[in-house]
């Protein structure tokens, strides 16, 4: 049986605050459209600043594309969080 995901307001507030403070894509410098979880929440990632990165639409699609494992490594390098699981 699957249970619906319950979002904690504190976590949502942190993601929103992160987006407000990071208006540009942290990969290419374009206008950011999305906040991406480097380690997916389904894999144990959280909503801490170390696990969030602002991305434009193109870079966000790359982060979920066929080379997502390599892209995740690059995002971790950019954030300086190479020790994150995932």
N, C-alpha and C positions, 0 to 999 in steps of 0.2 A: 504494500500500500504506500503510495506516495503522499507526502504531506505538502501543502502549499508552502512556498518560501515565505518566511516572515522577515521583513526588513526591519532592522532596528533603527529607530529614528536618529540615534546618535551616529550610526555609521553613514546613513544617508546625508546627514548634515556635514560630515567630514568630506564626503565625495563632492558635495555642492561647494563647500568652501574651497576645496582644492581646485575645482574648475574655475571659480571666480579669481583665484590667485595665479592661474596658469592659462592665459588666454591664447598662447601660441603653442603649436605642435612642438614637443620637445625632441622630435627627430629631425624635421625638415624646416621648422620655423614658420610654416603657414598658419593661418588662423585655425585654432583647435575647435573641433566640433564635439569631441568625446573625451571622457575620462576612462582609461582602460586599466583593468586589473592585470598586472604583469603575471602574477600567479593567480589563476582563476579561483574564484571563491569556491567552486565545486571541488577544487583540488587543495583546499585548505588555506587559500589566500585570504587576506583581510582587507579592510578599508583604511589601513594606515597609509600615511604619506609615502612610505618606502615602497609600497606595493601599487601605487597609483602613478599614472603618467598621462599627460594630456596629449592627444593625437588628433591630427586632421583626419578627414574621412578616408583618404587614400592610405595613410599609414595604419589606421585602425583596421581597414580591410586586409592589409598585409599581415597584421598581427594575428588575424584569424584565418589566414590563407594556408596554402599547402606547405609553406615554409615557416609555419608558426613557431616551431621549436627553435629555429635559428634566430628568428626575429625576437623571441622572448629573451634569448641570450644577449642580443644587442640592446634591448630595453633595459635589462639588468645592468649592463655595462654603463649605459648612459646614466642610470640612477645611482650607480655605485653600490648595488645591492646583490653582488654575485652569489651571496650565500643563501638567497631565497630558494625554498623548495619549489619544485615544479618541473 
